[in-house]
């Protein structure tokens, strides 16, 4: 696979001032990135996840040529982001959450025309292209309304249209669905997925919505305090950093006191018992049980325990798969 984006020994240090007392301050060095190394392949959606201040936006800005690295190097489509910045910029674009990168007094159409001029796009066919992009993001009917009259979701959709205006081969999305309604966020994800499938676009996504990264990304890098902790596919991450086995069981005909006995079993770490409302027609109580064990053997022994109870019926029993959020928290906590 061809490499579209690479970072090698990437480091970024900021000099700031820390106030010590009234009218006095001292210089302070903050390391935002330390020895960052990764590659993103053509047509791949790569997620960069981390808590606030981890270095996600700093990494994105360096790759977009908006910020110089202190040391190390990075390339986009084979061009160095520092030495060949003028060659990189026409090939990339960026959309960020928070309604930035738009002019509110201009209409949606005027915004796209303005940015088309900045990218020196040919005038021939430009009107049709702008109309197509506005249609793709569902804004064609509001194309001639000032952006200040747009809702937050509409502004974010316009940002995506702006980011696709120059047909970038690499698209950087920095928390693109921040604060959006669920249906608007889904529409934007589907649009980006369509571009990746049809045009083999390469995407770097940063987001705090871990389900979004799980759904979209081929691979995920987790960064914390400027250091890249791991890079894996979502499924491999969940398998590699597997927390203690958990099982979800739906049981009918048992008393809650009987089910609570499971908590006393050796190796059972935790248990949660709730009434299952999906079996209202049943004359006997039906329970949802979610319990965590140390070993797989404990799962079998607890199921045998339930089956040996008279008049007890097991409706469902399935392994509880840890979410990407579970794994993310575990990795960050382990890193300290």
N, C-alpha and C positions, 0 to 999 in steps of 0.2 A: 504493500500500500504506500502511496506517495504521501510524504509529510507536508502538510500545509502550514502548520504553526509549530515552532519549537522554541523552547527556553532552555538555556544552558548556563548553569551557575549564576542565575540571575539574583542580583542583590540591589536593594534600594534603601538608602539611608537619608533621613530628613534631619535637618538642624532646626530645632525649635527653641523657644525661650520659655523658661519656667519662672513664674513670679515667686520670689522668696519673701518679699515684704513690700510694703507700699513704695511704689516708684523704683523698685529694684527687681532685677531678674538675672538669671544665669542661663547660659547656653546649655541645651540638652540634646543629646543625639538619640534619635528614635530609629531603630531598624525595622522597616516595614516588610522587607523580604530578605531571606537569607538562604542562598544556595538552592534556588528553585530550578528544577529540571523536569521537563515533560515534553511530549510530542502529541500533536493532534493531526489525525489523518484526513485526507480528502473525503468529504461526504459524511464525516463523523460529527455527532453532537456530543461535546465534551462538557461535563458539569464541573464547576469549581465551587466547592461548598466550604463554608466556615463561618464562625461567629463574627459579630461586628468587630472591625479592626483587625481581622485575620490577615488581610493583604489581597483580597479578591479584586477590589477596584483598582488598587495600585498595579497589580499584574495586568489587568485589562487595559489600563491607560498606557502602560509601556508598549504593549503589543499593538495598540492603536496609534502609536507615535505621538501621543499626547504628553508623555513623560519620559525623561531619559533614565536609564538604569544607572546606578552608581558603579556597578561592575557587572561582568558577565555579558552575555549577548542573547538576542532573540531574533528570529526570522519569521517572516510571513511570505509564503509562496517562494521561498528561497532568497528573499531580499532581507538584508539587515535592517532592522527597524530604526537604527540610528543613521548609519551611512547611506542607506537607500530609502529614507523616509518618503521622498518625493515619488518613489515607485510603489511604495506600499499603500499610500493613502488612496489612490484611485481603486484599489482592489478590495478595500475593506469598508465597513460601516458599523455604526454602533447605535443601539437604542438602550436607553436607561429608564428605570422607573422614576416616578416623582415629577412627571410632566416637564422635564427639562428639554432643551434643544429645540424649542419652538418659539415663534414670534406670535404673541397672543393677539396683537392688533391686526395681523394679516389673516386672510381667509385660509382655509385648508389648501385650496388650490394655489394661492399665492405663496404659501410656505413651500410647497413642492417646487414651484417654478424658481423661487429664490435659491433653494438648495441645488436644483439642477444647474443653475448658472455657476454656482461655486464648483461643481464637479465638471463644468465645461461640457455638459452633455449636448449632443447635436440637437438643433431645433426641429429638424425633420422628424416627424412622428412623436414629438415630445408631448403634445396635447393628448394624443391617444394613450400614451404610456401613463401619463398622470391620471387620466380617467380610469384606466384599467386598475392601477394601484388603489385609487380611492374606492373603486368598486370591490376590490378584493378585501378591503378592510371595512366595508359597509358604510362608507362616508360619502358616496357619490351625491346623494340627495342634499347633503349639508356642505358640499364642497365650497360654496360661495358665502358661507357664514363665517364671521370672525371666530378665531380659535378661542377667544375669551368667552364665547357663548357655548363652547363645547363642554360636555361633562368630562369627568376625569377619565372615564373609559374611552371616550371618543378621542381625547388628546393622546392617550397611549396608543390607540389604533393608528392615529396619524403619524406618531413617531415610528411605528413599524413600517408604514408606507414610505416615510422619509428614508429610513435605513435601507430599504430595498430599491431605492430610486436609481442608484448607480450599478445595479446588478452585481453586488459584491460577491466575491468568491469565498470570503470569510466574513461572517457576521458575528459581532460581539453583542451579547444581550446581558446587560447588567441589571438584574432584578426587574425584568420587563413587565411583570404582572403585579408589581407591588401595589397593594391596596385596591386592586380591581375586584369587581363583582365576579362571582364564580363563572357565570356564562360568558362574560367578556374575556376572562383569562383563558377559558377553554378555546374560544374562537381564535385567539392569538396563537396559542400552542398549535392548533390544527393548521393555521396558515404557515407557521414556521416549518412544521413537519412536512407539509406539502412541498415547500421550496427545497427542503433537503432531499426528499425523494425524487423530485422531478429534475432538479438542477445540480444535484450532488454538492450543494452548498455546505461549507464547513462552518460549524457554530460553536462558539464558546459561551456557555451560559453560567451566570452566577445567580443564585437564588437562595432565599431562606425557606422556600416552600419545598420540603424534601420530597413530597409526593410528586411534585412537578419534575424534579430531577430524575426520580425513579421511573417516571413514565417516558421521558423524552431522551435521556442520555444513554449513549453506547458505553461510555466509561465515565467514572467520577473520580476527581481528585479532591481530597479533604485537606484543607490548609488551616493552620492555627498559629497565631503569633509569628507570622511570616515564614513558617516552615511547612513544607508539603509532607504530610504524614503518610499518605497512601494513595495509590491510583489503582482502581479495579473496576470491573463491570458491576452494576448494581447487584446482580444475583450473586456474584462471587464475594462481594463485600458482606452480604447478609449470611453467606455460608461460612466465610472465613472468620468473621467476628461473631459467630453464633453464641447467643446467650444460652443459659440453661434451657434444656428442652421444655416446651410448654404444650399442653394438650387442652383442647376445648371439647367438653362432653355435654350433651343434652340428655338428662336422665328423668324418667318419670316413675312415680309410684314410691319414692323414697321420702323419708323424713329428713328435714334439714340437719337434725342432730346426727343422723347416720352419716350424712355426707361430710360433716365436720370432722368425723373420725379420720378422714384422709389426711388432714393437717398433722396428725400425730405420727404418720408413717415416717420411717427413716428416709431421709433424702428429699422429702417434700419441702420446698423452700417457702412457697406461698400458695394461697388458694383464695379464690373469689367465687362466691355463690350468690346467684341472683335468680329471681323468678323469670321463667321464659314465657313471654306473652304471646308467642306464636302458636301455642297449643291450648288455646282457651277452651276448646271443645272437650278436652280431656277431663274426666271426673276426678283424677288424682293430680296432685301438684307436679309440675314439670319444672326442672331446674337447669340453669346454665352454670356449668362449673368450668373455671379456667384455673389450672394449677401448674406450678413450675416445679421441676424436679432436677436433681443433680445428674442422674443417668437415665438412659433410655429404658433400663430394666424397671425403674420405678413406674413408668407409664403402664407397662404390662401388669404389674402387681396391683395397681389401683383399679384398673379395669376389671381384673379378676375379682377383686373385692366387691365391686358394684354388682357384677353378674351373679355372684353367690347369694346376694340378698333376695329373699322371697318377694315376688310380685314387682320387682324392679325391672324396668325396661330401658335400654339405651337406644335413644332415637338417632343420635349423631355422635361421632367421635372423630376428631381430626387434629392433626398437628397444627399448632399455632406458629405461623412463620413470623419471625421478627421483622418489623418494618425498617426502612432505611433510617427513620428517625431514631429507633432504638440503637442501631449500629452507630450512627453519627454521634450520639451522646456518649456511647461507650468509648469510642475512639478519642474524642475530645477529653473525656475524663481521665483516660489512661495517660494522655500526653501531659496532663497537668496544666 
